Amino acid sequence: MNFVDDHSAVVKMQELLTYLYTSSDLATRYIQEISFRKNDIIVQPNDSPNCFYLIR
């Protein structure tokens, strides 16, 4: 089993965001920034699994 340390995970997330942002077409189609407050529920149990979240 391979474990990813926190720094490595942050670097990979930044690489993905950078890749998506470099193409304005990808950015406008696939990136949506949403703000949440502490203790907000982000995903409900019955939500459709057609996306994933990158949490900064």
HTML snippet that shows the backbone in 3Dmol.js (N, CA, C, O; Angstrom):
<script src="https://3Dmol.org/build/3Dmol-min.js"></script>
<div id="view" style="width:600px;height:400px;position:relative"></div>
<script>
const pdb = `
ATOM      1  N   MET A   1       0.847  -1.169   0.000  1.00  0.00           N
ATOM      2  CA  MET A   1       0.000   0.000   0.000  1.00  0.00           C
ATOM      3  C   MET A   1       0.893   1.231   0.000  1.00  0.00           C
ATOM      4  O   MET A   1       1.827   1.328   0.796  1.00  0.00           O
ATOM      5  N   ASN A   2       0.604   2.172  -0.894  1.00  0.00           N
ATOM      6  CA  ASN A   2       1.369   3.414  -0.961  1.00  0.00           C
ATOM      7  C   ASN A   2       0.614   4.527  -0.255  1.00  0.00           C
ATOM      8  O   ASN A   2      -0.569   4.758  -0.506  1.00  0.00           O
ATOM      9  N   PHE A   3       1.310   5.199   0.619  1.00  0.00           N
ATOM     10  CA  PHE A   3       0.713   6.318   1.330  1.00  0.00           C
ATOM     11  C   PHE A   3       1.226   7.618   0.731  1.00  0.00           C
ATOM     12  O   PHE A   3       2.378   7.696   0.303  1.00  0.00           O
ATOM     13  N   VAL A   4       0.390   8.622   0.699  1.00  0.00           N
ATOM     14  CA  VAL A   4       0.768   9.925   0.172  1.00  0.00           C
ATOM     15  C   VAL A   4       0.853  10.887   1.339  1.00  0.00           C
ATOM     16  O   VAL A   4      -0.108  11.055   2.089  1.00  0.00           O
ATOM     17  N   ASP A   5       2.010  11.517   1.489  1.00  0.00           N
ATOM     18  CA  ASP A   5       2.138  12.484   2.577  1.00  0.00           C
ATOM     19  C   ASP A   5       1.394  13.769   2.209  1.00  0.00           C
ATOM     20  O   ASP A   5       1.058  13.987   1.045  1.00  0.00           O
ATOM     21  N   ASP A   6       1.146  14.598   3.187  1.00  0.00           N
ATOM     22  CA  ASP A   6       0.361  15.817   2.970  1.00  0.00           C
ATOM     23  C   ASP A   6       0.978  16.721   1.908  1.00  0.00           C
ATOM     24  O   ASP A   6       0.265  17.252   1.056  1.00  0.00           O
ATOM     25  N   HIS A   7       2.294  16.897   1.953  1.00  0.00           N
ATOM     26  CA  HIS A   7       2.948  17.782   0.978  1.00  0.00           C
ATOM     27  C   HIS A   7       2.789  17.240  -0.437  1.00  0.00           C
ATOM     28  O   HIS A   7       2.505  17.997  -1.366  1.00  0.00           O
ATOM     29  N   SER A   8       2.967  15.952  -0.601  1.00  0.00           N
ATOM     30  CA  SER A   8       2.825  15.334  -1.914  1.00  0.00           C
ATOM     31  C   SER A   8       1.404  15.489  -2.447  1.00  0.00           C
ATOM     32  O   SER A   8       1.210  15.737  -3.637  1.00  0.00           O
ATOM     33  N   ALA A   9       0.419  15.346  -1.578  1.00  0.00           N
ATOM     34  CA  ALA A   9      -0.974  15.508  -1.983  1.00  0.00           C
ATOM     35  C   ALA A   9      -1.245  16.942  -2.417  1.00  0.00           C
ATOM     36  O   ALA A   9      -1.953  17.165  -3.399  1.00  0.00           O
ATOM     37  N   VAL A  10      -0.698  17.904  -1.710  1.00  0.00           N
ATOM     38  CA  VAL A  10      -0.878  19.315  -2.058  1.00  0.00           C
ATOM     39  C   VAL A  10      -0.247  19.605  -3.410  1.00  0.00           C
ATOM     40  O   VAL A  10      -0.831  20.311  -4.232  1.00  0.00           O
ATOM     41  N   VAL A  11       0.938  19.067  -3.642  1.00  0.00           N
ATOM     42  CA  VAL A  11       1.633  19.286  -4.918  1.00  0.00           C
ATOM     43  C   VAL A  11       0.813  18.691  -6.062  1.00  0.00           C
ATOM     44  O   VAL A  11       0.647  19.332  -7.099  1.00  0.00           O
ATOM     45  N   LYS A  12       0.307  17.494  -5.888  1.00  0.00           N
ATOM     46  CA  LYS A  12      -0.498  16.850  -6.936  1.00  0.00           C
ATOM     47  C   LYS A  12      -1.775  17.640  -7.205  1.00  0.00           C
ATOM     48  O   LYS A  12      -2.163  17.800  -8.362  1.00  0.00           O
ATOM     49  N   MET A  13      -2.431  18.132  -6.168  1.00  0.00           N
ATOM     50  CA  MET A  13      -3.639  18.921  -6.347  1.00  0.00           C
ATOM     51  C   MET A  13      -3.310  20.198  -7.108  1.00  0.00           C
ATOM     52  O   MET A  13      -4.054  20.588  -8.008  1.00  0.00           O
ATOM     53  N   GLN A  14      -2.210  20.853  -6.760  1.00  0.00           N
ATOM     54  CA  GLN A  14      -1.817  22.081  -7.441  1.00  0.00           C
ATOM     55  C   GLN A  14      -1.493  21.803  -8.898  1.00  0.00           C
ATOM     56  O   GLN A  14      -1.828  22.610  -9.765  1.00  0.00           O
ATOM     57  N   GLU A  15      -0.844  20.671  -9.191  1.00  0.00           N
ATOM     58  CA  GLU A  15      -0.545  20.308 -10.571  1.00  0.00           C
ATOM     59  C   GLU A  15      -1.835  20.116 -11.373  1.00  0.00           C
ATOM     60  O   GLU A  15      -1.925  20.563 -12.517  1.00  0.00           O
ATOM     61  N   LEU A  16      -2.817  19.463 -10.789  1.00  0.00           N
ATOM     62  CA  LEU A  16      -4.090  19.258 -11.464  1.00  0.00           C
ATOM     63  C   LEU A  16      -4.796  20.582 -11.723  1.00  0.00           C
ATOM     64  O   LEU A  16      -5.278  20.821 -12.831  1.00  0.00           O
ATOM     65  N   LEU A  17      -4.861  21.437 -10.720  1.00  0.00           N
ATOM     66  CA  LEU A  17      -5.496  22.743 -10.898  1.00  0.00           C
ATOM     67  C   LEU A  17      -4.770  23.573 -11.951  1.00  0.00           C
ATOM     68  O   LEU A  17      -5.413  24.226 -12.773  1.00  0.00           O
ATOM     69  N   THR A  18      -3.456  23.556 -11.937  1.00  0.00           N
ATOM     70  CA  THR A  18      -2.673  24.293 -12.926  1.00  0.00           C
ATOM     71  C   THR A  18      -2.976  23.785 -14.328  1.00  0.00           C
ATOM     72  O   THR A  18      -3.160  24.578 -15.251  1.00  0.00           O
ATOM     73  N   TYR A  19      -3.029  22.471 -14.490  1.00  0.00           N
ATOM     74  CA  TYR A  19      -3.352  21.881 -15.791  1.00  0.00           C
ATOM     75  C   TYR A  19      -4.732  22.321 -16.258  1.00  0.00           C
ATOM     76  O   TYR A  19      -4.897  22.724 -17.409  1.00  0.00           O
ATOM     77  N   LEU A  20      -5.712  22.249 -15.387  1.00  0.00           N
ATOM     78  CA  LEU A  20      -7.066  22.638 -15.773  1.00  0.00           C
ATOM     79  C   LEU A  20      -7.159  24.121 -16.085  1.00  0.00           C
ATOM     80  O   LEU A  20      -7.859  24.515 -17.017  1.00  0.00           O
ATOM     81  N   TYR A  21      -6.461  24.948 -15.315  1.00  0.00           N
ATOM     82  CA  TYR A  21      -6.506  26.393 -15.540  1.00  0.00           C
ATOM     83  C   TYR A  21      -5.747  26.812 -16.802  1.00  0.00           C
ATOM     84  O   TYR A  21      -6.037  27.877 -17.348  1.00  0.00           O
ATOM     85  N   THR A  22      -4.787  26.016 -17.287  1.00  0.00           N
ATOM     86  CA  THR A  22      -4.023  26.397 -18.473  1.00  0.00           C
ATOM     87  C   THR A  22      -4.877  26.338 -19.725  1.00  0.00           C
ATOM     88  O   THR A  22      -4.568  27.006 -20.713  1.00  0.00           O
ATOM     89  N   SER A  23      -5.916  25.573 -19.705  1.00  0.00           N
ATOM     90  CA  SER A  23      -6.836  25.521 -20.836  1.00  0.00           C
ATOM     91  C   SER A  23      -8.122  26.223 -20.415  1.00  0.00           C
ATOM     92  O   SER A  23      -8.853  25.723 -19.561  1.00  0.00           O
ATOM     93  N   SER A  24      -8.394  27.362 -21.005  1.00  0.00           N
ATOM     94  CA  SER A  24      -9.595  28.102 -20.609  1.00  0.00           C
ATOM     95  C   SER A  24     -10.848  27.288 -20.867  1.00  0.00           C
ATOM     96  O   SER A  24     -11.834  27.433 -20.144  1.00  0.00           O
ATOM     97  N   ASP A  25     -10.833  26.435 -21.883  1.00  0.00           N
ATOM     98  CA  ASP A  25     -11.989  25.589 -22.166  1.00  0.00           C
ATOM     99  C   ASP A  25     -12.221  24.608 -21.028  1.00  0.00           C
ATOM    100  O   ASP A  25     -13.354  24.440 -20.578  1.00  0.00           O
ATOM    101  N   LEU A  26     -11.160  23.958 -20.558  1.00  0.00           N
ATOM    102  CA  LEU A  26     -11.305  23.024 -19.436  1.00  0.00           C
ATOM    103  C   LEU A  26     -11.737  23.765 -18.179  1.00  0.00           C
ATOM    104  O   LEU A  26     -12.599  23.297 -17.435  1.00  0.00           O
ATOM    105  N   ALA A  27     -11.136  24.915 -17.952  1.00  0.00           N
ATOM    106  CA  ALA A  27     -11.447  25.672 -16.750  1.00  0.00           C
ATOM    107  C   ALA A  27     -12.910  26.085 -16.717  1.00  0.00           C
ATOM    108  O   ALA A  27     -13.570  25.946 -15.688  1.00  0.00           O
ATOM    109  N   THR A  28     -13.420  26.589 -17.828  1.00  0.00           N
ATOM    110  CA  THR A  28     -14.811  27.047 -17.823  1.00  0.00           C
ATOM    111  C   THR A  28     -15.792  25.891 -17.768  1.00  0.00           C
ATOM    112  O   THR A  28     -16.899  26.045 -17.251  1.00  0.00           O
ATOM    113  N   ARG A  29     -15.407  24.743 -18.290  1.00  0.00           N
ATOM    114  CA  ARG A  29     -16.322  23.596 -18.290  1.00  0.00           C
ATOM    115  C   ARG A  29     -16.265  22.785 -17.007  1.00  0.00           C
ATOM    116  O   ARG A  29     -17.276  22.216 -16.594  1.00  0.00           O
ATOM    117  N   TYR A  30     -15.093  22.722 -16.363  1.00  0.00           N
ATOM    118  CA  TYR A  30     -14.933  21.753 -15.285  1.00  0.00           C
ATOM    119  C   TYR A  30     -14.590  22.317 -13.917  1.00  0.00           C
ATOM    120  O   TYR A  30     -14.669  21.587 -12.929  1.00  0.00           O
ATOM    121  N   ILE A  31     -14.221  23.554 -13.818  1.00  0.00           N
ATOM    122  CA  ILE A  31     -13.822  24.097 -12.518  1.00  0.00           C
ATOM    123  C   ILE A  31     -14.882  25.062 -12.022  1.00  0.00           C
ATOM    124  O   ILE A  31     -15.293  25.985 -12.724  1.00  0.00           O
ATOM    125  N   GLN A  32     -15.301  24.827 -10.821  1.00  0.00           N
ATOM    126  CA  GLN A  32     -16.247  25.723 -10.169  1.00  0.00           C
ATOM    127  C   GLN A  32     -15.778  25.888  -8.729  1.00  0.00           C
ATOM    128  O   GLN A  32     -15.738  24.923  -7.966  1.00  0.00           O
ATOM    129  N   GLU A  33     -15.426  27.110  -8.368  1.00  0.00           N
ATOM    130  CA  GLU A  33     -14.991  27.363  -6.997  1.00  0.00           C
ATOM    131  C   GLU A  33     -16.202  27.670  -6.130  1.00  0.00           C
ATOM    132  O   GLU A  33     -17.034  28.513  -6.465  1.00  0.00           O
ATOM    133  N   ILE A  34     -16.279  26.977  -5.027  1.00  0.00           N
ATOM    134  CA  ILE A  34     -17.377  27.139  -4.084  1.00  0.00           C
ATOM    135  C   ILE A  34     -16.775  27.344  -2.702  1.00  0.00           C
ATOM    136  O   ILE A  34     -15.805  26.678  -2.340  1.00  0.00           O
ATOM    137  N   SER A  35     -17.335  28.249  -1.944  1.00  0.00           N
ATOM    138  CA  SER A  35     -16.873  28.478  -0.576  1.00  0.00           C
ATOM    139  C   SER A  35     -17.821  27.820   0.412  1.00  0.00           C
ATOM    140  O   SER A  35     -19.040  27.841   0.240  1.00  0.00           O
ATOM    141  N   PHE A  36     -17.249  27.249   1.427  1.00  0.00           N
ATOM    142  CA  PHE A  36     -18.020  26.620   2.484  1.00  0.00           C
ATOM    143  C   PHE A  36     -17.571  27.183   3.820  1.00  0.00           C
ATOM    144  O   PHE A  36     -16.441  27.644   3.973  1.00  0.00           O
ATOM    145  N   ARG A  37     -18.462  27.136   4.765  1.00  0.00           N
ATOM    146  CA  ARG A  37     -18.110  27.524   6.124  1.00  0.00           C
ATOM    147  C   ARG A  37     -17.864  26.263   6.947  1.00  0.00           C
ATOM    148  O   ARG A  37     -18.272  25.167   6.564  1.00  0.00           O
ATOM    149  N   LYS A  38     -17.210  26.432   8.052  1.00  0.00           N
ATOM    150  CA  LYS A  38     -16.932  25.324   8.951  1.00  0.00           C
ATOM    151  C   LYS A  38     -18.244  24.617   9.308  1.00  0.00           C
ATOM    152  O   LYS A  38     -19.247  25.262   9.613  1.00  0.00           O
ATOM    153  N   ASN A  39     -18.218  23.292   9.265  1.00  0.00           N
ATOM    154  CA  ASN A  39     -19.340  22.407   9.580  1.00  0.00           C
ATOM    155  C   ASN A  39     -20.432  22.370   8.513  1.00  0.00           C
ATOM    156  O   ASN A  39     -21.471  21.749   8.736  1.00  0.00           O
ATOM    157  N   ASP A  40     -20.232  23.013   7.361  1.00  0.00           N
ATOM    158  CA  ASP A  40     -21.176  22.873   6.257  1.00  0.00           C
ATOM    159  C   ASP A  40     -21.111  21.450   5.714  1.00  0.00           C
ATOM    160  O   ASP A  40     -20.053  20.821   5.717  1.00  0.00           O
ATOM    161  N   ILE A  41     -22.233  20.957   5.256  1.00  0.00           N
ATOM    162  CA  ILE A  41     -22.272  19.645   4.612  1.00  0.00           C
ATOM    163  C   ILE A  41     -22.042  19.868   3.130  1.00  0.00           C
ATOM    164  O   ILE A  41     -22.795  20.593   2.481  1.00  0.00           O
ATOM    165  N   ILE A  42     -21.009  19.249   2.598  1.00  0.00           N
ATOM    166  CA  ILE A  42     -20.637  19.450   1.204  1.00  0.00           C
ATOM    167  C   ILE A  42     -21.373  18.463   0.298  1.00  0.00           C
ATOM    168  O   ILE A  42     -21.873  18.843  -0.761  1.00  0.00           O
ATOM    169  N   VAL A  43     -21.437  17.222   0.707  1.00  0.00           N
ATOM    170  CA  VAL A  43     -22.062  16.182  -0.110  1.00  0.00           C
ATOM    171  C   VAL A  43     -23.125  15.469   0.718  1.00  0.00           C
ATOM    172  O   VAL A  43     -22.874  15.053   1.849  1.00  0.00           O
ATOM    173  N   GLN A  44     -24.295  15.337   0.147  1.00  0.00           N
ATOM    174  CA  GLN A  44     -25.380  14.594   0.790  1.00  0.00           C
ATOM    175  C   GLN A  44     -25.272  13.120   0.393  1.00  0.00           C
ATOM    176  O   GLN A  44     -24.741  12.822  -0.677  1.00  0.00           O
ATOM    177  N   PRO A  45     -25.757  12.193   1.214  1.00  0.00           N
ATOM    178  CA  PRO A  45     -25.638  10.760   0.906  1.00  0.00           C
ATOM    179  C   PRO A  45     -26.231  10.358  -0.450  1.00  0.00           C
ATOM    180  O   PRO A  45     -25.730   9.417  -1.064  1.00  0.00           O
ATOM    181  N   ASN A  46     -27.258  11.019  -0.931  1.00  0.00           N
ATOM    182  CA  ASN A  46     -27.890  10.634  -2.187  1.00  0.00           C
ATOM    183  C   ASN A  46     -27.450  11.466  -3.385  1.00  0.00           C
ATOM    184  O   ASN A  46     -28.056  11.366  -4.452  1.00  0.00           O
ATOM    185  N   ASP A  47     -26.410  12.286  -3.235  1.00  0.00           N
ATOM    186  CA  ASP A  47     -25.922  13.098  -4.353  1.00  0.00           C
ATOM    187  C   ASP A  47     -25.368  12.210  -5.464  1.00  0.00           C
ATOM    188  O   ASP A  47     -24.793  11.153  -5.208  1.00  0.00           O
ATOM    189  N   SER A  48     -25.552  12.658  -6.691  1.00  0.00           N
ATOM    190  CA  SER A  48     -25.034  11.939  -7.848  1.00  0.00           C
ATOM    191  C   SER A  48     -23.501  11.971  -7.842  1.00  0.00           C
ATOM    192  O   SER A  48     -22.914  13.032  -7.632  1.00  0.00           O
ATOM    193  N   PRO A  49     -22.853  10.842  -8.065  1.00  0.00           N
ATOM    194  CA  PRO A  49     -21.381  10.801  -8.041  1.00  0.00           C
ATOM    195  C   PRO A  49     -20.775  11.186  -9.389  1.00  0.00           C
ATOM    196  O   PRO A  49     -19.991  10.421  -9.950  1.00  0.00           O
ATOM    197  N   ASN A  50     -21.124  12.353  -9.913  1.00  0.00           N
ATOM    198  CA  ASN A  50     -20.607  12.756 -11.223  1.00  0.00           C
ATOM    199  C   ASN A  50     -19.546  13.851 -11.128  1.00  0.00           C
ATOM    200  O   ASN A  50     -19.234  14.498 -12.127  1.00  0.00           O
ATOM    201  N   CYS A  51     -18.994  14.060  -9.946  1.00  0.00           N
ATOM    202  CA  CYS A  51     -17.934  15.049  -9.790  1.00  0.00           C
ATOM    203  C   CYS A  51     -17.076  14.680  -8.581  1.00  0.00           C
ATOM    204  O   CYS A  51     -17.403  13.765  -7.824  1.00  0.00           O
ATOM    205  N   PHE A  52     -15.992  15.398  -8.421  1.00  0.00           N
ATOM    206  CA  PHE A  52     -15.186  15.242  -7.221  1.00  0.00           C
ATOM    207  C   PHE A  52     -14.767  16.624  -6.750  1.00  0.00           C
ATOM    208  O   PHE A  52     -14.789  17.590  -7.514  1.00  0.00           O
ATOM    209  N   TYR A  53     -14.395  16.702  -5.515  1.00  0.00           N
ATOM    210  CA  TYR A  53     -14.052  17.979  -4.897  1.00  0.00           C
ATOM    211  C   TYR A  53     -12.574  17.996  -4.544  1.00  0.00           C
ATOM    212  O   TYR A  53     -12.031  17.018  -4.029  1.00  0.00           O
ATOM    213  N   LEU A  54     -11.941  19.108  -4.824  1.00  0.00           N
ATOM    214  CA  LEU A  54     -10.587  19.377  -4.354  1.00  0.00           C
ATOM    215  C   LEU A  54     -10.732  20.459  -3.308  1.00  0.00           C
ATOM    216  O   LEU A  54     -11.197  21.561  -3.601  1.00  0.00           O
ATOM    217  N   ILE A  55     -10.342  20.151  -2.112  1.00  0.00           N
ATOM    218  CA  ILE A  55     -10.532  21.091  -1.016  1.00  0.00           C
ATOM    219  C   ILE A  55      -9.209  21.746  -0.693  1.00  0.00           C
ATOM    220  O   ILE A  55      -8.225  21.084  -0.364  1.00  0.00           O
ATOM    221  N   ARG A  56      -9.211  23.065  -0.795  1.00  0.00           N
ATOM    222  CA  ARG A  56      -8.000  23.843  -0.531  1.00  0.00           C
ATOM    223  C   ARG A  56      -7.858  24.104   0.921  1.00  0.00           C
ATOM    224  O   ARG A  56      -6.896  24.747   1.342  1.00  0.00           O
TER     225      ARG A  56
END
`;
const viewer = $3Dmol.createViewer("view");
viewer.addModel(pdb, "pdb");
viewer.setStyle({}, {cartoon: {color: "spectrum"}});
viewer.zoomTo();
viewer.render();
</script>
